[in-house]
Structure formats: C-alpha cells, structure tokens
Amino acid sequence: MKLPIVAYGDPVLKKKALDIDEDYAELEALIGNMFETMYAANGVGLAAPQVGLPIRLFIVDASPFAEDQPDLKEFKKVFINANIIDEDGKKWEFNEGCLSIPDIRENVTRHENVLINYYDEHWVNHEEKFNGLAARVIQHEYDHIEGKLFTDRINPLRKTMLKGKLDAISKGTITVDYKMKFPLAKKGR
C-alpha cells in the first residue's frame, strides 16, 4: 500500500525518532509499504518520519546509482534503530533532493564514509562501513530519524532564498505525482 509522504513543515520531520523493538506492530507490512511508497515516488530512500511515524526506521535502494557506482546494483537495505558511529574521509558535495521537499535540489556536503550500527528487518545486528553514494543516501535518511532535513545543511542565505518554495510545499500549493500530506494545506482543496 502506498503511504502519503509527509511534506516539509510537518513537526514529525523535526523530531528525533524513537527506537522500536521486535514486537513493533506490523513492522514487516510497514517496511513493504515504505518500499512501495518510495518506488512509486522514484526515491532511493525513505525514513519512517516521512510517512508520519516518529520511529528509527529507514530504507534505502541505491541501485539507480549503479551506473556511476556498479557495486550499488543490488544495494537494498532496511535500517532499524540505526546509530552512526563515525563519519570520515574527504567531504564532498552532491546535489540532493528529498521526497518530503519535492522540486527542490541543493548541493549538500557530507563525509565520504560512514560507520553505522543497525538492525536489519530480521533483527540481525550489523556494524558496517559504507562509502560514496551508499554512504550519502544512508546519511541523508539517517538525518530524518535525527529530526534533520537536507535543507538544514545548506547555506542559510540559500535557505532564505528558498523560503517561498518551502512555504508552497507546506501549504500544498504544488503539484506532485505521488500521494502527500501537507501540514498547512487548506481544508476542502
């Protein structure tokens, strides 16, 4: 089932998400619905706060980047209760977007490598290091469970220049081709 993606301005996107346990209700269905939602919106990652749930869960499928980084051809993962242990390596800039902030893309600087501890969908604990585009997608989605958006990482002047577009997203006065929930949308629209 495709879930509505929460738009910029919704308070859930600014909250630090909470850990869950193995008994979290219908977790398997939620993960499946999140993948379906992400694919329908042509995304490469989706965090639970983006579908209105303040929990430490995000999914990634970086296979669309396989042309630039062939080892990502089968890179599809679920991250539960993730914690970044370390970010290192050269910082590099990349043009990022976000399903909660449609039609806005900005250059964001992040570390080349990330070491992260997480549980997968089978509750197996992992501590892994990722690099390049895989690390970037993970860092972007991890920010969501920490209550941060990519717009929090751009130059404040640039963010000010985007204010009108960000307000339009919050109000729902934009057109998107996937289901969204707008925090400031007028009822009856």
N, C-alpha and C positions, 0 to 999 in steps of 0.2 A: 504494500500500500504506500502510495506517495504521500509524504507528510508535508504540511506547509512549512516553508522556511521562514524563520523569524527575521524581520528586516531591521536594519540599523535603527537605533533609538530605543529598542526594547530593552528594559532593565536586565533581563536574563543574560544578555550578551556582555554585561559588565560585572557579573557576579563570578566570584571564584567558585567553581563547581565542587561538589562533594563526592567522596569515594562511594562506591557501591560494593555489595558483596555478592556471592554466588547465588543468593536467593532473590536477587532483584527480579521483580515480576516481569515475565515475558521478555527477558533480555534477548533471546535468540530472535524473536519476531521483530523486536526493535532494531537490532543490527541489520536484519534483512530489509526492513523498511527504510532504514537510513541509506543502505546501498542503492536501493531502487530510487529513492529520492535524489541522491547525488547523481546517479547516471542520467536521470530524466532532466536534470538541470545542467548537464555537461560539466560537472565538477570533478576534481581529483581528490577532494577531501571533504568531510562533513563532521562537525562536532555536535554532540547532544544539545548544548545550549542553542545551537542554530535551529533546532526543532522544538525549542521551548523547554528543554529538560536540563536543570542545573546539576548534571552529573558528569563525572570524569570518564567520559567515553568519547572516542572519535575513531573514524575510519578513514583509510586512505586507499586510493588505487592510482598509483603514479604511472601506470602503463602508457597513458597518452604521451609521456615524455621519453618513451623508449627509442624514438628516432635519434634524440640527442644523447641519451644515456641508455644503451642496449640492456644493461643489467636490470632495468626497470620494467622489462617486458611482462614479468609475472609479479610485479610488486603490488600486492593487495594485502592489507593488514587491518586488524582491529586492535585498538589500544584501550585498555581498561585500567583506570587508576594510575595512569602514567605520571612519572616524575622525571624531569630532565635532571641528570646528574652533572653533565658538563657540556658546554659548547666551546669548541675550539677551532683552530685553523683560520685561514685567511677569511676576512669578511668580504662579502661580495654582494653586489646589487642585482636585483631581478625584479621584473615587472609583475606584481602580484594583483590578484583580484579576489573577490570573496562572494559567495552566493548570497550572503546577507546584505551585501553592498553592491547590487548589480550596476553594471555600466560604469564603474569607476575602477581604474587600474593605476597603480602608482609604483614607483621604484622603492623597494624596501631592502635595507642592508641587513644581512644575517650572517652568522658564522657558517663556515663550510661543513663542519662536522657537529654531530650531536650524539651524546651518550644518554640513553634513556632506559629507565626501568618501567616495565608494564606487564599486565596480564593480557593474554590473548583471549579469544572467545571461548576457549576450552579451559580457562583459568590456569593456564601454564604460565609461570613467571619467566620473564625474559629480561636480560640486561644486554642491550645491543648498541653498537655504534653504526650510525648511518652517515653518508656524506652526499654532497652535491644536491641534486634536485630532490632526492628522497628526504634528506635532512631538512631541506627548506619546507617541503609540504608538511612534514611532521612538526616542525617548529611553528608553522602557521596555525595548524589545527590545535597544537598544544596551547598556543596563546588563547584560543577560545575557551579552554577549560580553566584558564587562569583569569578570565574576565577581560582579555585584551583583544583588540582588533588591529588589523594591519594599518589602519589609519592612525592608530596611536604611535606608530613607529615612523611616521613621515614628518617632514619638516613642519613646524607649527604654522608657518606662513602659508605653506601649500595647503594644509588642512583648512585654514581660514578661507582660502580661495575656493575650496570645495564645499563650503557650508551650504550654499544654495542647493547643490545637488544632493547633499546628505539630508537636508530638510525635506526635499521632494521624496526621497526614498522613505523616510519615516512616515510621511503623510500618505504614501501610496499613490502619488500623482505621477507615477512612472509606469511604463509598460514592460512586463517581463513575460517570458514564455514558460514559466513554471509557477506552481502554487506558492504564494507568500502570505504572510500575516504582517500587516503594517501597524505599528503601535499608535500612530496618530491619525489613522485614516478616519475620515468622517463616516459615520454610520449611514447606510442607505445608498452607498456608492456601488 
